[in-house]
């Protein structure tokens, strides 16, 4: 029998399949869309093909209580902290960059959540900030990273608002700024908005879909904070933490 952890986020739903030894056997990611129950069922159906599933499933995220099947809901913050502490086994700070929000979590010496803050004002510094700009500029995540690596200097993005940032970037292009320098500025803008939530006090862990899909952001974080890391498939950590909590 295998257990499933599901993080029902605003943009994507992440699922992990876990065996009796708390080892992750498989991962699955799907767009959340408008129906949380449907998104979760896609995860379950995928894992059920070759494995016998034990119910209830363990959930967190925006849609954690929207399922029609047996489930146990968990705090996304506590689940994330649990998984990160399980991985590093030490006091740390977490910056989780999601689709619609950015979270700052301080994890204590025994794995408890000591402090938590969230960017609630707007999408600046989140996945949707990058997605909207990428859509307007017709650039993929892979091209973002490729462009940024070619940058010779940073073109600073001053606008907090996504809409204004796009207008600002279009103006920069007209004035001759290169796309690599602009993309580097976008990445650093995301980092700036993230660290504004709280001073980084400890070993820093970067998690979420943005560091997974834009690995250069992790490298830029490390330039500012040498004691910094981002584990592989970090956007699945909260889903995994749901299973560990139960």
Buried (B, 14 or more C-beta within 10 A) or exposed (E): EBBBBBBBBBBBBBBBBBEEEEEBBBBBBBEBEEEBEBBBBBBBEBBBEEBEBEEBBBBBBBBBEBBEEEBBBBBBBBBBBBBBBBBBEEBBBBBBBBBBBBBBBBBBEEBEBBEBEBBEEBBBBBBBBBBBBBEBBEBEBEBBBBBBEEBEEBBBBEBBBBEEBBEBBEEBEEEEBBBBBBBBBBBBBBBBBBBBBBEBEBBBBBBBBBBBBBEBBBBBBBEEBEEBBBBEBBBBBBBBBBBBBE
